[in-house]
Amino acid sequence: MHVLDDLASRPGSANSLIRTVVGVAIRACGGWLSTATCVELMEAAGVPANRTRTALTRVKGKGLLVAERRDGRAGYALTPDGAWLLARGDRRIYGQRSMRNGDPWCLISFSIPEEQRSLRHQFRQRLSWIGAGNVSPALWIVPDYLRAELEEIVQDLALTAQVTLFTVQGIQNAGVSGSALAREWWDLDALRALHDDFLEAHSATLAHCAAEPDSAVRFGLWIRALDAWRPIPYLDPGLPDALLPPDWPGARSGELFRALHAATRDAVAAILDRHGAEVASA
């Protein structure tokens, strides 16, 4: 798999927003978008044309898109790896990660020698991108329902001989509570900040969507909200209530995201139907 989840792009930046726009629009428009359409959709999200063109070049370099002309119109087609990435992203973004008390865990033990430290760094980075907790430098942990994604990462990096996965039923340490271990293994403060920031930035967006008649404006509001939400289900593994503080904001931010999705669905469909028709006639 040559396309990686690019969580290094700051939400709200042109590089992040173009990935979000492509994820929303390109499959609904037959797997291809003209450059002009990309510019128009990004302008709805508040990004000027020159920054959109630069961002398109960058995501093309990541392997998400390939330049392709249709009937003399410049544009971009989705690569096979890009299609796979977007499909997996849909499962993460629109699904609800939620581990219940008593559900199994998966431990990830690995031994990657110093001469492969770049590969070791890449493996650890990709573990963090699926919400894995860091028990020790060579031992990580995730809810067991993420095992399939772990196996994909291991196979993609050709680490099957150096990585061992274990399924366990519980986590405990003599004299240390599960919640204390969770705080040690995950950066709960950083995860809380992601949820709090989303709630603060987009609570008013819901009322704006309800009152806004212009489909393009509502499309832009959705793209901004989706782009802000997109890293959260990658980084938050959905830990069980027993390991989280009682005032954890995850459920509230998830409810807001789903409400925003429902409030903008018709506007997004109208915009994409129009652009899809343009592609079909090209």
C-alpha positions as CSV (number, residue, x, y, z in Angstrom):
1,M,0.0,0.0,0.0
2,H,1.7,3.2,-1.2
3,V,-0.8,5.7,0.1
4,L,-0.5,6.4,3.8
5,D,-2.9,8.2,6.1
6,D,-1.6,11.7,6.1
7,L,-2.4,12.9,9.6
8,A,0.6,15.2,9.5
9,S,-1.5,17.7,7.6
10,R,-3.1,20.1,10.0
11,P,-6.9,20.0,10.0
12,G,-8.1,23.2,8.3
13,S,-5.0,23.5,6.0
14,A,-5.4,23.3,2.3
15,N,-3.6,19.9,2.2
16,S,-6.0,18.4,4.7
17,L,-9.1,20.0,3.2
18,I,-8.3,18.8,-0.3
19,R,-8.1,15.2,1.0
20,T,-11.4,15.7,2.7
21,V,-13.0,17.2,-0.4
22,V,-11.7,14.3,-2.6
23,G,-13.0,11.8,-0.1
24,V,-16.5,13.3,-0.2
25,A,-16.7,14.1,-3.9
26,I,-14.6,12.0,-6.2
27,R,-16.3,8.6,-5.9
28,A,-19.7,10.2,-6.2
29,C,-18.5,11.8,-9.5
30,G,-17.3,8.6,-11.1
31,G,-13.8,8.6,-9.8
32,W,-12.6,11.7,-11.5
33,L,-12.8,15.5,-10.8
34,S,-11.9,18.3,-13.0
35,T,-9.4,20.8,-11.6
36,A,-12.1,23.5,-12.0
37,T,-14.5,21.4,-9.9
38,C,-11.8,20.9,-7.2
39,V,-11.3,24.6,-7.1
40,E,-15.0,25.3,-6.8
41,L,-15.5,22.8,-4.0
42,M,-12.5,24.1,-2.1
43,E,-13.7,27.7,-2.5
44,A,-16.9,26.7,-0.8
45,A,-14.7,25.6,2.1
46,G,-12.9,28.9,2.1
47,V,-9.7,27.9,0.2
48,P,-8.5,30.1,-2.7
49,A,-7.7,28.6,-6.1
50,N,-3.9,29.0,-6.0
51,R,-3.7,27.1,-2.7
52,T,-6.0,24.4,-4.0
53,R,-3.8,23.8,-7.0
54,T,-0.7,23.5,-4.8
55,A,-2.6,21.1,-2.5
56,L,-3.7,19.0,-5.5
57,T,-0.1,18.6,-6.6
58,R,0.9,17.5,-3.1
59,V,-1.8,14.8,-2.7
60,K,-1.0,13.6,-6.2
61,G,2.6,13.1,-4.9
62,K,1.2,11.1,-2.1
63,G,-0.4,8.6,-4.5
64,L,-4.0,9.5,-3.8
65,L,-4.7,10.9,-7.3
66,V,-3.3,10.8,-10.8
67,A,-3.5,13.6,-13.3
68,E,-5.9,12.7,-16.2
69,R,-7.5,14.7,-18.9
70,R,-11.0,14.0,-20.1
71,D,-12.4,15.6,-23.2
72,G,-9.7,18.2,-23.0
73,R,-10.4,19.1,-19.4
74,A,-7.6,18.9,-16.9
75,G,-8.4,16.8,-13.8
76,Y,-7.5,14.1,-11.4
77,A,-8.6,10.4,-11.1
78,L,-8.5,8.3,-8.0
79,T,-5.8,5.7,-7.8
80,P,-6.6,2.1,-6.8
81,D,-4.6,2.6,-3.6
82,G,-6.5,5.9,-3.0
83,A,-9.8,4.1,-3.4
84,W,-8.8,1.6,-0.8
85,L,-7.7,4.3,1.5
86,L,-10.9,6.3,1.2
87,A,-13.1,3.2,1.7
88,R,-11.2,2.4,4.9
89,G,-11.4,6.0,6.0
90,D,-15.2,5.8,5.6
91,R,-15.4,2.9,8.0
92,R,-13.4,4.8,10.5
93,I,-15.0,8.2,10.2
94,Y,-18.6,7.2,9.9
95,G,-18.4,4.1,12.2
96,Q,-18.5,4.3,15.9
97,R,-15.4,3.1,17.7
98,S,-16.6,2.0,21.1
99,M,-14.9,-0.7,23.2
100,R,-17.1,-2.1,26.0
101,N,-15.9,-3.1,29.5
102,G,-14.6,-6.6,29.3
103,D,-13.9,-6.7,25.5
104,P,-10.6,-8.3,24.5
105,W,-7.4,-6.4,23.8
106,C,-4.6,-7.0,21.3
107,L,-1.0,-6.7,22.3
108,I,1.7,-5.9,19.7
109,S,5.2,-7.1,20.5
110,F,8.0,-6.4,18.0
111,S,11.7,-6.6,17.6
112,I,13.1,-4.4,14.8
113,P,16.9,-4.0,14.8
114,E,18.7,-0.7,15.0
115,E,19.8,-0.9,11.3
116,Q,16.1,-0.8,10.4
117,R,15.3,2.1,12.7
118,S,13.5,4.1,9.9
119,L,11.2,1.1,9.4
120,R,10.7,0.9,13.2
121,H,9.8,4.5,13.3
122,Q,7.3,4.1,10.5
123,F,5.7,1.1,12.3
124,R,5.3,3.0,15.5
125,Q,3.9,6.0,13.7
126,R,1.3,3.9,12.0
127,L,0.4,2.2,15.3
128,S,-0.2,5.7,16.7
129,W,-2.4,6.5,13.7
130,I,-4.8,3.7,14.6
131,G,-5.0,4.7,18.2
132,A,-2.6,2.2,19.7
133,G,-1.3,2.7,23.3
134,N,2.4,2.7,24.0
135,V,3.1,0.2,26.9
136,S,6.8,0.2,26.3
137,P,9.1,0.9,23.2
138,A,8.5,-2.6,21.8
139,L,5.0,-3.3,23.3
140,W,1.8,-1.6,22.2
141,I,-1.9,-2.2,22.8
142,V,-5.2,-1.7,21.0
143,P,-8.7,-2.9,21.3
144,D,-8.9,-6.3,19.6
145,Y,-11.4,-5.1,17.0
146,L,-8.5,-3.3,15.4
147,R,-6.6,-6.5,14.7
148,A,-7.5,-6.5,11.0
149,E,-6.0,-3.0,10.6
150,L,-2.9,-4.1,12.6
151,E,-2.4,-7.1,10.3
152,E,-2.7,-4.9,7.2
153,I,0.1,-2.6,8.6
154,V,2.3,-5.6,9.4
155,Q,1.9,-7.1,6.0
156,D,2.3,-3.7,4.2
157,L,5.6,-3.1,6.0
158,A,6.7,-6.8,5.5
159,L,7.2,-7.2,9.3
160,T,5.4,-10.6,9.8
161,A,8.6,-12.2,11.0
162,Q,9.3,-9.4,13.5
163,V,5.8,-8.7,15.0
164,T,3.7,-10.9,17.3
165,L,0.1,-10.2,18.1
166,F,-1.5,-11.5,21.3
167,T,-5.2,-11.4,22.3
168,V,-5.8,-10.9,26.0
169,Q,-8.9,-10.4,28.1
170,G,-7.9,-7.8,30.5
171,I,-5.1,-5.3,31.5
172,Q,-4.0,-5.0,35.1
173,N,-0.9,-4.3,37.2
174,A,-0.6,-4.9,40.9
175,G,-1.6,-1.8,42.8
176,V,-2.3,0.2,39.6
177,S,-5.8,0.9,38.4
178,G,-6.9,0.3,34.8
179,S,-7.6,4.0,34.4
180,A,-4.1,4.9,35.6
181,L,-2.6,2.5,33.0
182,A,-4.7,4.0,30.3
183,R,-3.5,7.4,31.2
184,E,0.1,6.1,31.0
185,W,-0.3,4.3,27.7
186,W,-2.4,6.9,25.9
187,D,-2.2,10.6,25.9
188,L,-5.7,11.1,27.2
189,D,-5.2,14.9,27.6
190,A,-4.4,15.2,23.9
191,L,-7.4,13.0,23.0
192,R,-9.7,15.1,25.2
193,A,-8.4,18.2,23.5
194,L,-9.4,16.8,20.1
195,H,-13.0,16.2,21.3
196,D,-13.2,19.5,23.2
197,D,-11.9,21.5,20.3
198,F,-14.4,19.9,17.9
199,L,-17.2,20.7,20.2
200,E,-16.1,24.3,20.7
201,A,-15.5,24.9,17.0
202,H,-18.6,23.3,15.6
203,S,-21.4,23.4,18.1
204,A,-22.6,26.7,16.5
205,T,-22.2,25.2,13.0
206,L,-25.2,23.0,13.6
207,A,-27.5,26.0,14.0
208,H,-25.8,27.7,11.1
209,C,-26.6,24.7,8.9
210,A,-30.2,24.6,9.9
211,A,-30.7,28.3,9.0
212,E,-28.6,28.3,5.8
213,P,-30.5,27.9,2.5
214,D,-27.5,27.9,0.2
215,S,-26.3,24.4,-0.6
216,A,-22.8,25.6,-1.4
217,V,-22.4,27.3,1.9
218,R,-23.8,24.2,3.7
219,F,-21.4,22.0,1.7
220,G,-18.5,24.2,2.9
221,L,-19.6,24.0,6.5
222,W,-19.7,20.2,6.3
223,I,-16.3,20.0,4.7
224,R,-14.8,22.1,7.5
225,A,-16.5,20.1,10.2
226,L,-15.6,16.7,8.6
227,D,-12.0,17.9,8.1
228,A,-11.8,18.8,11.8
229,W,-13.4,15.4,12.8
230,R,-11.4,13.2,10.5
231,P,-8.3,12.7,12.7
232,I,-10.3,11.9,15.8
233,P,-11.5,8.3,14.9
234,Y,-7.9,7.6,13.7
235,L,-6.3,8.6,17.0
236,D,-9.0,7.8,19.6
237,P,-9.3,4.0,19.9
238,G,-12.7,4.2,21.7
239,L,-11.5,3.0,25.1
240,P,-14.1,1.5,27.5
241,D,-15.9,3.7,30.1
242,A,-14.0,2.0,32.9
243,L,-10.7,3.4,31.7
244,L,-11.9,7.0,31.0
245,P,-12.7,9.9,33.3
246,P,-16.4,10.3,34.1
247,D,-16.7,13.6,32.1
248,W,-15.1,12.2,28.9
249,P,-16.4,14.3,25.9
250,G,-16.1,11.6,23.3
251,A,-19.8,10.7,23.2
252,R,-20.9,14.3,22.9
253,S,-18.5,15.1,20.1
254,G,-19.6,11.9,18.2
255,E,-23.3,13.0,18.6
256,L,-22.4,16.4,17.2
257,F,-20.6,15.0,14.2
258,R,-23.6,12.7,13.4
259,A,-26.0,15.6,13.7
260,L,-23.9,17.8,11.4
261,H,-23.8,14.9,8.9
262,A,-27.5,14.6,8.9
263,A,-28.1,18.4,8.7
264,T,-25.9,18.8,5.6
265,R,-26.6,15.5,3.7
266,D,-29.1,17.0,1.3
267,A,-26.9,19.9,0.5
268,V,-23.9,17.7,-0.2
269,A,-26.0,15.4,-2.3
270,A,-27.3,18.3,-4.4
271,I,-23.7,19.7,-5.0
272,L,-22.3,16.3,-5.9
273,D,-25.3,15.4,-8.2
274,R,-24.6,18.5,-10.2
275,H,-20.9,17.8,-10.5
276,G,-21.5,14.1,-11.2
277,A,-23.8,15.0,-14.1
278,E,-21.0,17.3,-15.5
279,V,-18.5,14.5,-15.4
280,A,-20.9,12.1,-17.1
281,S,-21.5,14.5,-19.9
282,A,-17.8,15.2,-20.4
